[in-house]
């Protein structure tokens, strides 16, 4: 992840702290890693001995290709229909702001929560959370919070329902013989690697066919199948202007590289046996002379209970039904910071109050309509009230 841009974390945290103070919330900033500050906004409950409600938010976003956007992706421009365009409008700047304004409204209404409420704003979610939430949940600060339930981001929904999600990235490396490109050399790094890539793509096709076949007849969602995406290929010996072979520079097409790498983005549903799946992939790699490295760091995929007796699920579902909103529980098809809570047996629900909106997170021209944004504050106001007043 060394090539990931270094965002202005401190500026983002200062902005969120200022908004929190304006809403009457207590604030704290801790640095879980040099240059990785976490902003914590809190509202003390009348019975702080009860497990708290944590509202999870990440303030980092993914990069953009500016030439693919119809407007400046950093300017939050609004068109004539009230659509606000900008990177993070869906993922997940909108949600963090909605949290704060929902609490501000509850304070204005004179509400006093029974349970303490925390808004936790972290960096690095978009690159796996290794220097963000992963470190924060190990901190003494987090342990003192005594978290009972967490809300995190979900996805937009193109229809009138709201999706509630309850639910790794790997790099393959091959090494082989070097030599001149004019020779028939067996066992090259690229030859080995492409064998593994071919196997992974066959598996991807099987999963895609399963998704297409079952999504209507069995209600299969994208989060119910394993998605495999080849995201990077790296091979080739390069030369400096002086003609010396180097690891970086212009590629020399007549020299066989000794190392080749491929990156895969894997999304594995909680219903899948993760260890068995990874052993299968490592077996494929070993057969072809490749190795597998797990880039995301953790090796778990926990799931939150949504059974009939699951207390927090009932609170969330009843809260939404009380304001005539339809909820649709699904397994999230991507990785979020919720997994760190679920792996600690803390119930975590991925929920963004965004409906009647196409899913555009990480896409060009990401946007959120102003009416949908304001409605989301209404939704969070009710939901946070119900979660924080739960006595059991």
CORMO-V285725 format. One record per pair of residues at least 24 apart in sequence whose C-alpha atoms are under 6 Angstrom apart, sorted by sequence separation. I is the first residue (numbers start at 1). J is the second residue. D is the distance in whole Angstrom. If there is no record, write none. Layout:
I|J|D ; I|J|D
This chain:
204|228|5 ; 235|260|5 ; 13|39|6 ; 234|260|6 ; 61|88|6 ; 234|261|5 ; 233|261|6 ; 233|262|5 ; 232|262|5 ; 232|263|5 ; 270|301|5 ; 231|263|5 ; 270|302|6 ; 231|264|5 ; 270|303|6 ; 230|264|5 ; 229|264|5 ; 229|265|5 ; 228|265|6 ; 228|266|5 ; 57|96|6 ; 227|266|6 ; 303|342|6 ; 227|267|5 ; 302|342|5 ; 226|267|6 ; 302|343|5 ; 226|268|5 ; 304|347|5 ; 224|269|6 ; 52|115|5 ; 54|117|6 ; 55|118|6 ; 57|120|6 ; 58|121|5 ; 60|123|5 ; 52|116|5 ; 53|117|5 ; 54|118|5 ; 55|119|5 ; 56|120|5 ; 57|121|5 ; 58|122|5 ; 59|123|6 ; 319|383|6 ; 50|115|6 ; 52|117|6 ; 54|119|6 ; 58|123|6 ; 47|114|5 ; 48|115|6 ; 267|334|6 ; 45|113|5 ; 46|114|5 ; 47|115|6 ; 48|116|6 ; 45|114|5 ; 189|258|6 ; 45|115|4 ; 189|259|5 ; 190|260|6 ; 45|116|4 ; 189|260|5 ; 44|116|4 ; 43|116|6 ; 181|254|4 ; 43|117|5 ; 180|254|6 ; 181|255|5 ; 42|117|6 ; 180|255|5 ; 181|256|6 ; 42|118|4 ; 180|256|6 ; 41|118|6 ; 179|256|5 ; 41|119|5 ; 178|256|5 ; 40|119|6 ; 178|257|6 ; 40|120|5 ; 178|258|5 ; 23|104|5 ; 39|120|6 ; 177|258|6 ; 39|121|5 ; 176|258|5 ; 38|121|6 ; 175|258|5 ; 38|122|5 ; 175|259|5 ; 174|259|6 ; 174|260|5 ; 173|260|6 ; 173|261|4 ; 172|261|6 ; 172|262|5 ; 171|262|6 ; 171|263|4 ; 52|146|6 ; 170|264|5 ; 51|146|5 ; 52|147|5 ; 55|150|6 ; 56|151|6 ; 51|147|5 ; 52|148|5 ; 53|149|5 ; 54|150|5 ; 55|151|5 ; 56|152|5 ; 169|265|5 ; 192|288|6 ; 51|148|5 ; 53|150|6 ; 169|266|5 ; 168|266|5 ; 167|270|6 ; 223|331|5 ; 223|332|5 ; 223|333|4 ; 222|333|6 ; 174|290|4 ; 173|290|5 ; 173|291|5 ; 172|291|6 ; 172|292|5 ; 171|292|6 ; 171|293|5 ; 170|293|6 ; 170|294|5 ; 170|295|5 ; 169|295|6 ; 169|296|6 ; 168|296|6 ; 167|303|4 ; 166|303|6 ; 166|304|5 ; 163|327|6 ; 164|328|6 ; 165|329|6 ; 167|331|5 ; 161|326|5 ; 162|327|5 ; 163|328|5 ; 164|329|5 ; 165|330|5 ; 166|331|6 ; 167|332|6 ; 161|327|6 ; 163|329|6 ; 165|331|5 ; 165|332|5 ; 128|296|5 ; 166|349|5 ; 165|349|6 ; 165|350|5 ; 164|350|6 ; 164|351|5 ; 160|355|6 ; 154|350|4 ; 160|356|6 ; 149|346|6 ; 151|348|6 ; 153|350|5 ; 154|351|4 ; 155|352|6 ; 158|355|6 ; 159|356|5 ; 149|347|5 ; 150|348|5 ; 151|349|5 ; 152|350|5 ; 153|351|5 ; 154|352|5 ; 156|354|5 ; 157|355|5 ; 158|356|4 ; 149|348|6 ; 151|350|6 ; 153|352|5 ; 156|355|6 ; 157|356|6 ; 158|357|5 ; 157|357|6 ; 158|358|5 ; 156|357|6 ; 156|359|5 ; 91|361|6 ; 90|361|6 ; 115|388|5 ; 114|388|6 ; 102|377|5 ; 113|388|5 ; 114|389|5 ; 113|389|6 ; 89|367|6 ; 102|380|6 ; 89|368|6 ; 98|377|5 ; 102|381|5 ; 86|366|6 ; 85|366|6 ; 86|367|6 ; 85|367|4 ; 84|367|5 ; 84|368|5 ; 83|368|6 ; 84|369|6 ; 83|369|4 ; 82|369|5 ; 82|370|5 ; 69|364|6 ; 69|365|5
